[in-house]
Amino acid sequence: MSLIQLNIKGISYSQTQSGAYALVLSEMDGSRTLPIIIGAFEAQSIAIALETEIRPPRPLTHDLFKSFSDRFLIIVKEVVIHKLVDGVFFSTLICERDGVEETIDARTSDAIAIAVRFEAPIYTYENILEKAGVFLKMEEELGLHTQSDPKQDTLKLEELPIKKDSSFSEVSLKELHKRLNDAVTEEKYELAAKIRDEISKRS
């Protein structure tokens, strides 16, 4: 069965489901999206890897995996979401070292966090998109962050309204940049992302 390449559409968070994040993937040559509920740590890790302005002062777990792999000349070539059972997605990392290819089992959230760091493509199969894919106008509904069940990647996508945060509306741009630096230094990445969003709105 042929593979379908996916892009990361966004990560959305819910006001009603505390701690739950939805990672939304979209097919590269189509309009279907694949929502996957992931944990807060994995959502944060993916969001940070996608950022250009936020860099943690110490490596996160997935950054450590990337550094370890680079040191020992291991390449992550691609990620394949290959199975869906009872709402749980199963994924593999396709790795290569010295011309030898290996397949490693991984949680989908971890696999994608690693794929972003290696700039590796993400794939799934048509039968999974048929079963779990949805047609959504995600542009209005997605921000950079999300919420999910921290123990597993589940299919169930609840209503995920974007939380409006107006607490920075009266803060100057100079002060926002200072707060962004402070938040990153203190490893408060969710706060940093909100400040970054406010800065972006004013640019």
CYANA upper distance limits for C-alpha pairs under 8 A (distance plus 0.5 A):
  1 MET  CA    125 TYR  CA      7.42
  1 MET  CA    126 GLU  CA      8.14
  2 SER  CA    125 TYR  CA      7.03
  2 SER  CA    126 GLU  CA      7.87
  3 LEU  CA    123 TYR  CA      6.41
  3 LEU  CA    124 THR  CA      6.09
  3 LEU  CA    125 TYR  CA      5.52
  3 LEU  CA    126 GLU  CA      7.58
  4 ILE  CA     27 GLU  CA      7.28
  4 ILE  CA     28 MET  CA      8.18
  4 ILE  CA    123 TYR  CA      5.81
  4 ILE  CA    124 THR  CA      5.85
  4 ILE  CA    125 TYR  CA      6.34
  4 ILE  CA    126 GLU  CA      7.24
  5 GLN  CA     27 GLU  CA      6.41
  5 GLN  CA     28 MET  CA      6.24
  5 GLN  CA    121 PRO  CA      7.44
  5 GLN  CA    122 ILE  CA      6.26
  5 GLN  CA    123 TYR  CA      4.86
  5 GLN  CA    124 THR  CA      7.09
  6 LEU  CA     25 LEU  CA      6.45
  6 LEU  CA     26 SER  CA      5.78
  6 LEU  CA     27 GLU  CA      4.89
  6 LEU  CA     28 MET  CA      5.86
  6 LEU  CA    121 PRO  CA      7.99
  6 LEU  CA    122 ILE  CA      5.94
  6 LEU  CA    123 TYR  CA      6.08
  6 LEU  CA    124 THR  CA      7.80
  7 ASN  CA     25 LEU  CA      5.95
  7 ASN  CA     26 SER  CA      5.77
  7 ASN  CA     27 GLU  CA      6.77
  7 ASN  CA     28 MET  CA      6.62
  7 ASN  CA    122 ILE  CA      7.53
  8 ILE  CA     23 LEU  CA      8.14
  8 ILE  CA     24 VAL  CA      6.77
  8 ILE  CA     25 LEU  CA      5.08
  8 ILE  CA     26 SER  CA      6.89
  9 LYS  CA     23 LEU  CA      8.34
  9 LYS  CA     24 VAL  CA      5.91
  9 LYS  CA     25 LEU  CA      5.64
  9 LYS  CA     26 SER  CA      6.34
  9 LYS  CA    138 MET  CA      8.34
 10 GLY  CA     23 LEU  CA      6.70
 10 GLY  CA     24 VAL  CA      5.99
 10 GLY  CA     25 LEU  CA      7.72
 10 GLY  CA    142 LEU  CA      6.38
 10 GLY  CA    143 GLY  CA      6.91
 10 GLY  CA    144 LEU  CA      6.37
 10 GLY  CA    145 HIS  CA      8.11
 11 ILE  CA     21 TYR  CA      7.46
 11 ILE  CA     22 ALA  CA      6.19
 11 ILE  CA     23 LEU  CA      5.15
 11 ILE  CA     24 VAL  CA      6.64
 11 ILE  CA     43 ALA  CA      7.70
 11 ILE  CA     47 ALA  CA      8.11
 11 ILE  CA    142 LEU  CA      6.76
 11 ILE  CA    143 GLY  CA      6.51
 11 ILE  CA    144 LEU  CA      5.46
 11 ILE  CA    145 HIS  CA      5.13
 11 ILE  CA    146 THR  CA      5.39
 12 SER  CA     21 TYR  CA      6.56
 12 SER  CA     22 ALA  CA      5.92
 12 SER  CA     23 LEU  CA      7.24
 12 SER  CA     24 VAL  CA      8.42
 12 SER  CA    141 GLU  CA      7.94
 12 SER  CA    142 LEU  CA      5.59
 12 SER  CA    143 GLY  CA      5.86
 12 SER  CA    144 LEU  CA      6.75
 12 SER  CA    145 HIS  CA      5.25
 12 SER  CA    146 THR  CA      4.14
 12 SER  CA    147 GLN  CA      7.23
 12 SER  CA    160 LEU  CA      7.08
 12 SER  CA    161 PRO  CA      8.38
 12 SER  CA    162 ILE  CA      7.43
 13 TYR  CA     20 ALA  CA      7.26
 13 TYR  CA     21 TYR  CA      5.58
 13 TYR  CA     22 ALA  CA      7.11
 13 TYR  CA    143 GLY  CA      8.20
 13 TYR  CA    145 HIS  CA      5.89
 13 TYR  CA    146 THR  CA      3.59
 13 TYR  CA    147 GLN  CA      5.04
 13 TYR  CA    160 LEU  CA      6.52
 13 TYR  CA    161 PRO  CA      7.63
 13 TYR  CA    162 ILE  CA      6.91
 13 TYR  CA    163 LYS  CA      7.94
 14 SER  CA     18 SER  CA      7.43
 14 SER  CA     20 ALA  CA      7.14
 14 SER  CA     21 TYR  CA      7.38
 14 SER  CA    146 THR  CA      7.01
 14 SER  CA    147 GLN  CA      6.31
 14 SER  CA    159 GLU  CA      7.82
 14 SER  CA    160 LEU  CA      5.07
 14 SER  CA    161 PRO  CA      6.25
 14 SER  CA    162 ILE  CA      7.21
 14 SER  CA    163 LYS  CA      7.77
 15 GLN  CA    160 LEU  CA      7.76
 15 GLN  CA    161 PRO  CA      7.25
 15 GLN  CA    162 ILE  CA      8.01
 15 GLN  CA    163 LYS  CA      6.86
 16 THR  CA    160 LEU  CA      8.42
 17 GLN  CA    147 GLN  CA      7.62
 17 GLN  CA    148 SER  CA      8.14
 18 SER  CA    147 GLN  CA      7.38
 18 SER  CA    148 SER  CA      8.38
 19 GLY  CA     39 GLY  CA      7.77
 19 GLY  CA     40 ALA  CA      6.57
 19 GLY  CA    147 GLN  CA      5.49
 19 GLY  CA    148 SER  CA      6.17
 19 GLY  CA    149 ASP  CA      7.49
 19 GLY  CA    150 PRO  CA      8.05
 20 ALA  CA     37 ILE  CA      7.49
 20 ALA  CA     38 ILE  CA      7.38
 20 ALA  CA     39 GLY  CA      6.93
 20 ALA  CA     40 ALA  CA      7.17
 20 ALA  CA    146 THR  CA      6.98
 20 ALA  CA    147 GLN  CA      3.22
 20 ALA  CA    148 SER  CA      2.97
 20 ALA  CA    149 ASP  CA      5.79
 20 ALA  CA    150 PRO  CA      7.77
 21 TYR  CA     37 ILE  CA      6.18
 21 TYR  CA     38 ILE  CA      6.01
 21 TYR  CA     39 GLY  CA      6.81
 21 TYR  CA     40 ALA  CA      6.88
 21 TYR  CA     43 ALA  CA      7.14
 21 TYR  CA    145 HIS  CA      7.63
 21 TYR  CA    146 THR  CA      3.95
 21 TYR  CA    147 GLN  CA      2.49
 21 TYR  CA    148 SER  CA      4.15
 21 TYR  CA    149 ASP  CA      7.87
 22 ALA  CA     35 PRO  CA      6.71
 22 ALA  CA     36 ILE  CA      6.00
 22 ALA  CA     37 ILE  CA      4.93
 22 ALA  CA     38 ILE  CA      6.53
 22 ALA  CA    146 THR  CA      5.63
 22 ALA  CA    147 GLN  CA      6.11
 22 ALA  CA    148 SER  CA      6.47
 22 ALA  CA    157 LEU  CA      7.62
 23 LEU  CA     35 PRO  CA      6.24
 23 LEU  CA     36 ILE  CA      5.65
 23 LEU  CA     37 ILE  CA      6.64
 23 LEU  CA     38 ILE  CA      7.22
 23 LEU  CA     43 ALA  CA      7.87
 23 LEU  CA    146 THR  CA      7.41
 24 VAL  CA     33 THR  CA      6.93
 24 VAL  CA     34 LEU  CA      6.07
 24 VAL  CA     35 PRO  CA      4.85
 24 VAL  CA     36 ILE  CA      6.72
 25 LEU  CA     33 THR  CA      5.93
 25 LEU  CA     34 LEU  CA      5.42
 25 LEU  CA     35 PRO  CA      6.78
 25 LEU  CA     36 ILE  CA      8.45
 26 SER  CA     30 GLY  CA      8.19
 26 SER  CA     31 SER  CA      7.45
 26 SER  CA     32 ARG  CA      6.34
 26 SER  CA     33 THR  CA      4.65
 26 SER  CA     34 LEU  CA      6.52
 27 GLU  CA     31 SER  CA      7.04
 27 GLU  CA     32 ARG  CA      6.44
 27 GLU  CA     33 THR  CA      6.87
 31 SER  CA    135 PHE  CA      6.78
 31 SER  CA    136 LEU  CA      8.42
 32 ARG  CA    129 LEU  CA      8.06
 32 ARG  CA    133 GLY  CA      6.15
 32 ARG  CA    134 VAL  CA      5.86
 32 ARG  CA    135 PHE  CA      5.36
 32 ARG  CA    136 LEU  CA      7.74
 33 THR  CA    129 LEU  CA      8.49
 33 THR  CA    133 GLY  CA      5.78
 33 THR  CA    134 VAL  CA      5.78
 33 THR  CA    135 PHE  CA      6.57
 33 THR  CA    136 LEU  CA      7.32
 34 LEU  CA    129 LEU  CA      7.40
 34 LEU  CA    132 ALA  CA      6.85
 34 LEU  CA    133 GLY  CA      5.21
 34 LEU  CA    134 VAL  CA      6.92
 35 PRO  CA    132 ALA  CA      8.32
 35 PRO  CA    133 GLY  CA      7.87
 35 PRO  CA    134 VAL  CA      8.43
 35 PRO  CA    155 LEU  CA      7.11
 35 PRO  CA    156 LYS  CA      8.48
 35 PRO  CA    157 LEU  CA      7.02
 36 ILE  CA     89 PHE  CA      8.44
 36 ILE  CA    153 ASP  CA      6.51
 36 ILE  CA    154 THR  CA      6.38
 36 ILE  CA    155 LEU  CA      5.90
 36 ILE  CA    156 LYS  CA      8.05
 36 ILE  CA    157 LEU  CA      7.80
 37 ILE  CA    147 GLN  CA      7.74
 37 ILE  CA    148 SER  CA      5.34
 37 ILE  CA    149 ASP  CA      6.86
 37 ILE  CA    152 GLN  CA      8.19
 37 ILE  CA    153 ASP  CA      5.59
 37 ILE  CA    154 THR  CA      5.59
 37 ILE  CA    155 LEU  CA      6.81
 37 ILE  CA    156 LYS  CA      7.53
 37 ILE  CA    157 LEU  CA      7.34
 38 ILE  CA     42 GLU  CA      7.14
 38 ILE  CA     43 ALA  CA      7.05
 38 ILE  CA    109 SER  CA      6.57
 38 ILE  CA    147 GLN  CA      7.38
 38 ILE  CA    148 SER  CA      5.14
 38 ILE  CA    149 ASP  CA      6.26
 38 ILE  CA    150 PRO  CA      6.48
 38 ILE  CA    151 LYS  CA      8.45
 38 ILE  CA    152 GLN  CA      7.10
 38 ILE  CA    153 ASP  CA      5.54
 38 ILE  CA    154 THR  CA      7.77
 39 GLY  CA     43 ALA  CA      6.61
 39 GLY  CA    109 SER  CA      8.27
 39 GLY  CA    147 GLN  CA      7.21
 39 GLY  CA    148 SER  CA      5.49
 39 GLY  CA    149 ASP  CA      5.87
 39 GLY  CA    150 PRO  CA      4.08
 39 GLY  CA    151 LYS  CA      7.29
 39 GLY  CA    152 GLN  CA      7.90
 39 GLY  CA    153 ASP  CA      8.20
 40 ALA  CA     44 GLN  CA      6.57
 40 ALA  CA    146 THR  CA      7.96
 40 ALA  CA    147 GLN  CA      6.55
 40 ALA  CA    148 SER  CA      7.05
 40 ALA  CA    150 PRO  CA      6.84
 41 PHE  CA     45 SER  CA      6.60
 41 PHE  CA    150 PRO  CA      8.35
 42 GLU  CA     46 ILE  CA      6.62
 42 GLU  CA    109 SER  CA      6.49
 42 GLU  CA    110 ASP  CA      7.05
 42 GLU  CA    113 ALA  CA      7.37
 43 ALA  CA     47 ALA  CA      6.59
 43 ALA  CA    109 SER  CA      8.22
 43 ALA  CA    145 HIS  CA      7.35
 43 ALA  CA    146 THR  CA      6.99
 43 ALA  CA    147 GLN  CA      8.01
 44 GLN  CA     48 ILE  CA      6.59
 44 GLN  CA    145 HIS  CA      7.86
 44 GLN  CA    189 TYR  CA      7.61
 44 GLN  CA    190 GLU  CA      7.65
 45 SER  CA     49 ALA  CA      6.74
 45 SER  CA     60 LEU  CA      7.78
 45 SER  CA     62 HIS  CA      7.78
 45 SER  CA    113 ALA  CA      6.79
 46 ILE  CA     50 LEU  CA      6.82
 46 ILE  CA    112 ILE  CA      7.82
 46 ILE  CA    113 ALA  CA      5.32
 46 ILE  CA    116 VAL  CA      7.64
 47 ALA  CA     51 GLU  CA      6.84
 47 ALA  CA    144 LEU  CA      6.99
 47 ALA  CA    145 HIS  CA      7.42
 48 ILE  CA     54 ILE  CA      6.87
 48 ILE  CA     55 ARG  CA      7.60
 48 ILE  CA    189 TYR  CA      8.22
 49 ALA  CA    113 ALA  CA      7.89
 49 ALA  CA    116 VAL  CA      6.93
 49 ALA  CA    117 ARG  CA      6.78
 50 LEU  CA    116 VAL  CA      7.59
 51 GLU  CA     55 ARG  CA      8.37
 53 GLU  CA    196 ARG  CA      8.48
 54 ILE  CA    184 VAL  CA      7.17
 54 ILE  CA    189 TYR  CA      8.49
 54 ILE  CA    192 ALA  CA      8.00
 54 ILE  CA    193 ALA  CA      8.40
 55 ARG  CA    184 VAL  CA      7.47
 56 PRO  CA     60 LEU  CA      8.12
 56 PRO  CA    184 VAL  CA      6.52
 56 PRO  CA    185 THR  CA      7.58
 56 PRO  CA    187 GLU  CA      6.99
 57 PRO  CA    184 VAL  CA      7.79
 57 PRO  CA    185 THR  CA      6.71
 57 PRO  CA    187 GLU  CA      8.04
 59 PRO  CA     63 ASP  CA      5.78
 59 PRO  CA     64 LEU  CA      6.42
 60 LEU  CA     64 LEU  CA      6.74
 61 THR  CA     65 PHE  CA      6.85
 62 HIS  CA     66 LYS  CA      6.82
 62 HIS  CA    110 ASP  CA      8.13
 62 HIS  CA    113 ALA  CA      7.14
 62 HIS  CA    114 ILE  CA      6.45
 63 ASP  CA     67 SER  CA      6.74
 63 ASP  CA    114 ILE  CA      8.45
 63 ASP  CA    117 ARG  CA      7.97
 64 LEU  CA     68 PHE  CA      6.50
 65 PHE  CA     69 SER  CA      6.58
 65 PHE  CA    114 ILE  CA      8.18
 66 LYS  CA     70 ASP  CA      6.58
 66 LYS  CA    114 ILE  CA      7.70
 66 LYS  CA    117 ARG  CA      7.39
 66 LYS  CA    118 PHE  CA      7.83
 67 SER  CA     71 ARG  CA      6.62
 68 PHE  CA     72 PHE  CA      6.93
 69 SER  CA     73 LEU  CA      6.37
 69 SER  CA     74 ILE  CA      5.22
 69 SER  CA     75 ILE  CA      7.28
 70 ASP  CA     74 ILE  CA      6.46
 70 ASP  CA     75 ILE  CA      7.85
 73 LEU  CA     97 ARG  CA      6.72
 73 LEU  CA     98 ASP  CA      8.33
 74 ILE  CA     95 CYS  CA      7.26
 74 ILE  CA     96 GLU  CA      6.29
 74 ILE  CA     97 ARG  CA      5.37
 75 ILE  CA     95 CYS  CA      5.96
 75 ILE  CA     96 GLU  CA      5.69
 75 ILE  CA     97 ARG  CA      6.96
 75 ILE  CA    118 PHE  CA      8.21
 76 VAL  CA     93 LEU  CA      7.15
 76 VAL  CA     94 ILE  CA      6.41
 76 VAL  CA     95 CYS  CA      4.86
 76 VAL  CA     96 GLU  CA      7.00
 76 VAL  CA    115 ALA  CA      7.66
 76 VAL  CA    118 PHE  CA      6.91
 76 VAL  CA    120 ALA  CA      7.11
 77 LYS  CA     93 LEU  CA      8.19
 77 LYS  CA     94 ILE  CA      6.09
 77 LYS  CA     95 CYS  CA      6.04
 77 LYS  CA     96 GLU  CA      7.44
 77 LYS  CA    118 PHE  CA      8.42
 77 LYS  CA    120 ALA  CA      6.11
 77 LYS  CA    121 PRO  CA      7.91
 78 GLU  CA     93 LEU  CA      6.70
 78 GLU  CA     94 ILE  CA      5.82
 78 GLU  CA     95 CYS  CA      7.88
 78 GLU  CA    115 ALA  CA      7.38
 78 GLU  CA    120 ALA  CA      5.45
 78 GLU  CA    121 PRO  CA      5.55
 78 GLU  CA    122 ILE  CA      6.45
 78 GLU  CA    123 TYR  CA      8.07
 79 VAL  CA     91 SER  CA      7.45
 79 VAL  CA     92 THR  CA      6.29
 79 VAL  CA     93 LEU  CA      5.31
 79 VAL  CA     94 ILE  CA      6.61
 79 VAL  CA    111 ALA  CA      6.98
 79 VAL  CA    112 ILE  CA      7.66
 79 VAL  CA    115 ALA  CA      7.08
 79 VAL  CA    120 ALA  CA      7.57
 79 VAL  CA    121 PRO  CA      6.89
 79 VAL  CA    122 ILE  CA      5.29
 79 VAL  CA    123 TYR  CA      6.62
 80 VAL  CA     91 SER  CA      6.00
 80 VAL  CA     92 THR  CA      5.91
 80 VAL  CA     93 LEU  CA      7.22
 80 VAL  CA     94 ILE  CA      8.21
 80 VAL  CA    122 ILE  CA      6.46
 80 VAL  CA    123 TYR  CA      5.24
 80 VAL  CA    124 THR  CA      5.99
 81 ILE  CA     89 PHE  CA      7.29
 81 ILE  CA     90 PHE  CA      6.33
 81 ILE  CA     91 SER  CA      4.74
 81 ILE  CA     92 THR  CA      7.12
 81 ILE  CA    108 THR  CA      7.45
 81 ILE  CA    122 ILE  CA      8.15
 81 ILE  CA    123 TYR  CA      6.64
 81 ILE  CA    124 THR  CA      5.24
 81 ILE  CA    125 TYR  CA      7.90
 82 HIS  CA     89 PHE  CA      8.19
 82 HIS  CA     90 PHE  CA      6.49
 82 HIS  CA     91 SER  CA      6.12
 82 HIS  CA     92 THR  CA      7.85
 82 HIS  CA    124 THR  CA      6.38
 82 HIS  CA    125 TYR  CA      6.99
 82 HIS  CA    128 ILE  CA      8.22
 83 LYS  CA     89 PHE  CA      6.32
 83 LYS  CA     90 PHE  CA      5.52
 83 LYS  CA     91 SER  CA      7.53
 83 LYS  CA    128 ILE  CA      7.50
 84 LEU  CA     88 VAL  CA      5.99
 84 LEU  CA     89 PHE  CA      5.07
 84 LEU  CA     90 PHE  CA      6.68
 84 LEU  CA    128 ILE  CA      7.15
 85 VAL  CA     89 PHE  CA      7.14
 85 VAL  CA     90 PHE  CA      8.46
 87 GLY  CA    153 ASP  CA      8.39
 87 GLY  CA    154 THR  CA      5.50
 87 GLY  CA    155 LEU  CA      5.10
 87 GLY  CA    156 LYS  CA      7.37
 88 VAL  CA    152 GLN  CA      7.50
 88 VAL  CA    153 ASP  CA      6.06
 88 VAL  CA    154 THR  CA      5.20
 88 VAL  CA    155 LEU  CA      6.76
 89 PHE  CA    107 ARG  CA      8.17
 89 PHE  CA    108 THR  CA      6.91
 89 PHE  CA    153 ASP  CA      6.60
 89 PHE  CA    154 THR  CA      7.20
 89 PHE  CA    155 LEU  CA      7.95
 90 PHE  CA    105 ASP  CA      8.36
 90 PHE  CA    106 ALA  CA      7.68
 90 PHE  CA    107 ARG  CA      6.79
 90 PHE  CA    108 THR  CA      6.64
 91 SER  CA    105 ASP  CA      6.69
 91 SER  CA    106 ALA  CA      5.99
 91 SER  CA    107 ARG  CA      6.50
 91 SER  CA    108 THR  CA      5.71
 91 SER  CA    111 ALA  CA      7.43
 92 THR  CA    103 THR  CA      6.76
 92 THR  CA    104 ILE  CA      5.83
 92 THR  CA    105 ASP  CA      5.02
 92 THR  CA    106 ALA  CA      5.92
 92 THR  CA    107 ARG  CA      8.41
 92 THR  CA    108 THR  CA      8.38
 92 THR  CA    111 ALA  CA      7.59
 93 LEU  CA    103 THR  CA      6.18
 93 LEU  CA    104 ILE  CA      5.55
 93 LEU  CA    105 ASP  CA      6.94
 93 LEU  CA    106 ALA  CA      7.28
 93 LEU  CA    111 ALA  CA      6.95
 94 ILE  CA    101 GLU  CA      7.46
 94 ILE  CA    102 GLU  CA      6.45
 94 ILE  CA    103 THR  CA      5.28
 94 ILE  CA    104 ILE  CA      7.08
 95 CYS  CA    101 GLU  CA      6.13
 95 CYS  CA    102 GLU  CA      5.68
 95 CYS  CA    103 THR  CA      6.72
 95 CYS  CA    104 ILE  CA      8.03
 96 GLU  CA    100 VAL  CA      5.90
 96 GLU  CA    101 GLU  CA      4.85
 96 GLU  CA    102 GLU  CA      6.59
 97 ARG  CA    101 GLU  CA      7.16
106 ALA  CA    110 ASP  CA      7.03
106 ALA  CA    111 ALA  CA      6.31
107 ARG  CA    111 ALA  CA      6.56
107 ARG  CA    152 GLN  CA      8.27
107 ARG  CA    153 ASP  CA      7.85
108 THR  CA    112 ILE  CA      6.62
108 THR  CA    153 ASP  CA      7.20
109 SER  CA    113 ALA  CA      6.72
109 SER  CA    153 ASP  CA      7.36
110 ASP  CA    114 ILE  CA      6.69
111 ALA  CA    115 ALA  CA      6.54
112 ILE  CA    116 VAL  CA      6.64
112 ILE  CA    122 ILE  CA      7.90
113 ALA  CA    117 ARG  CA      7.28
114 ILE  CA    118 PHE  CA      6.92
115 ALA  CA    119 GLU  CA      6.22
115 ALA  CA    120 ALA  CA      5.31
115 ALA  CA    121 PRO  CA      7.36
115 ALA  CA    122 ILE  CA      7.71
116 VAL  CA    120 ALA  CA      6.90
124 THR  CA    128 ILE  CA      7.37
124 THR  CA    129 LEU  CA      7.96
125 TYR  CA    129 LEU  CA      7.10
126 GLU  CA    130 GLU  CA      6.55
127 ASN  CA    131 LYS  CA      6.66
128 ILE  CA    132 ALA  CA      6.34
128 ILE  CA    133 GLY  CA      7.76
129 LEU  CA    133 GLY  CA      4.90
129 LEU  CA    134 VAL  CA      8.49
132 ALA  CA    155 LEU  CA      7.54
137 LYS  CA    141 GLU  CA      7.99
138 MET  CA    142 LEU  CA      6.29
141 GLU  CA    160 LEU  CA      7.99
141 GLU  CA    161 PRO  CA      7.11
141 GLU  CA    162 ILE  CA      6.94
142 LEU  CA    162 ILE  CA      7.43
143 GLY  CA    162 ILE  CA      7.38
144 LEU  CA    193 ALA  CA      8.06
145 HIS  CA    190 GLU  CA      8.25
149 ASP  CA    153 ASP  CA      7.55
149 ASP  CA    154 THR  CA      8.02
165 ASP  CA    194 LYS  CA      8.34
168 PHE  CA    176 LEU  CA      8.32
168 PHE  CA    195 ILE  CA      7.95
168 PHE  CA    198 GLU  CA      7.57
169 SER  CA    198 GLU  CA      8.38
171 VAL  CA    175 GLU  CA      6.91
171 VAL  CA    176 LEU  CA      7.04
172 SER  CA    176 LEU  CA      6.70
173 LEU  CA    177 HIS  CA      6.85
173 LEU  CA    199 ILE  CA      7.36
174 LYS  CA    178 LYS  CA      6.98
175 GLU  CA    179 ARG  CA      6.64
176 LEU  CA    180 LEU  CA      6.55
176 LEU  CA    195 ILE  CA      7.03
176 LEU  CA    199 ILE  CA      7.50
177 HIS  CA    181 ASN  CA      6.84
177 HIS  CA    199 ILE  CA      8.26
178 LYS  CA    182 ASP  CA      6.75
179 ARG  CA    183 ALA  CA      6.50
179 ARG  CA    192 ALA  CA      8.32
179 ARG  CA    195 ILE  CA      8.02
180 LEU  CA    184 VAL  CA      6.79
180 LEU  CA    192 ALA  CA      5.77
180 LEU  CA    195 ILE  CA      6.54
180 LEU  CA    196 ARG  CA      7.36
181 ASN  CA    185 THR  CA      6.67
181 ASN  CA    192 ALA  CA      8.41
182 ASP  CA    186 GLU  CA      6.63
183 ALA  CA    187 GLU  CA      6.52
183 ALA  CA    188 LYS  CA      5.48
183 ALA  CA    189 TYR  CA      7.10
183 ALA  CA    191 LEU  CA      7.03
183 ALA  CA    192 ALA  CA      5.82
184 VAL  CA    188 LYS  CA      6.39
184 VAL  CA    189 TYR  CA      6.58
184 VAL  CA    192 ALA  CA      6.68
188 LYS  CA    192 ALA  CA      6.74
189 TYR  CA    193 ALA  CA      6.59
190 GLU  CA    194 LYS  CA      6.97
191 LEU  CA    195 ILE  CA      6.79
192 ALA  CA    196 ARG  CA      6.53
193 ALA  CA    197 ASP  CA      6.62
194 LYS  CA    198 GLU  CA      6.90
195 ILE  CA    199 ILE  CA      6.79
196 ARG  CA    200 SER  CA      6.64
197 ASP  CA    201 LYS  CA      6.75
198 GLU  CA    202 ARG  CA      7.14
199 ILE  CA    203 SER  CA      6.96
